[in-house]
Amino acid sequence: MARHAVTVATRMEFFERPQGATAGEVATALGTSRSTVTRRVRDGEATVFDRLTQVSSGQDAELLEERSKEDAAQ
């Protein structure tokens, strides 16, 4: 769910400055509430940063690839 929310938000230029869309507009596109969108986007951001820090700290890249495949299957 977080990946989908981040994908839609990115396509709607939510992360651009100036913003192309507000959290409310992304929520409307997803058919959910603004608070749900912001939570899912935060969850997605946390996952991205967690994985970036694991890779940069020397964790096994294969583990990262395996987790990406698991996320894609969800």
CORTASUL-V14687 format. One record per helix or strand of 3 or more residues. SS is the DSSP state (H for helix, E for strand). FROM is the first residue (numbers start at 1). TO is the last residue. Records with the same first field share a line. If there is no record, write none. Layout:
SS: FROM-TO  FROM-TO
This chain:
H: 2-11  23-30  34-56  61-73
